[in-house]
Amino acid sequence: MEKDIVRFIDQNRFLSNFYPCNVRCLDDDYPSSEHAYQAMKSKDPEVRKQMKECKTPGEVRRLGKKIQIRPNWENMKYDIMLDIVSSKFEQHSDLKEKLLATGKIKLIEGNDWNDTYWGICRGAGENKLGEILMIVREYLKRKKLE
């Protein structure tokens, strides 16, 4: 029996939002799903442009902590992440096949930066990103069978 994927590193780096791959979101292209997600925190086109131009996902995450967040963000962030992650795997057939190849194993966004909403840190957390990846994987499996 295969083990759970407990960190999105090495051969599983493609599962990370920091993985470099173009993601189209709201008629714009972003260099990673992290860039797209952070940009969606704002409704301001100038802020989104700034986000898009960040050189690294780490840089865009830091900028995302400094901007004025759009109203009701906490209630919409999960659905926005679901849309972005779905887009990432639907827009890249190689990544889609790699995600499908994970089969039925549990995907856990293990981290050491205290993110207990999107991942699990020191054994605690909701693992919402892992959950979304498994939802997208199931959706892609069903779509492939059609």
Long-range contacts (C-beta under 8 A, 24 or more apart in sequence): 2-103, 2-105, 3-105, 4-105, 4-106, 4-107, 4-108, 5-102, 5-105, 5-106, 5-107, 5-108, 6-108, 6-110, 7-108, 7-109, 7-110, 7-111, 8-109, 8-110, 14-95, 14-98, 14-99, 15-99, 15-107, 15-109, 15-133, 16-109, 17-57, 17-84, 17-85, 17-129, 18-57, 18-58, 19-95, 20-57, 21-88, 21-92, 21-95, 22-91, 23-84, 23-87, 23-88, 23-91, 24-87, 24-91, 25-83, 25-84, 25-87, 28-52, 32-57, 32-60, 33-84, 33-85, 33-87, 33-88, 34-60, 34-61, 35-60, 36-84, 36-87, 37-64, 37-80, 37-81, 37-84, 38-63, 38-64, 40-80, 40-84, 41-67, 41-69, 41-70, 41-73, 42-67, 42-68, 42-69, 42-70, 43-70, 44-68, 78-128, 78-132, 81-118, 81-128, 81-129, 81-132, 82-132, 82-135, 82-136, 85-129, 85-132, 85-133, 85-136, 86-136, 86-139, 89-136, 89-140, 90-140, 96-140, 99-133, 99-136, 99-137, 99-140, 100-137, 100-140, 100-141, 100-144, 102-137, 106-130, 106-134, 107-133, 107-134, 107-137
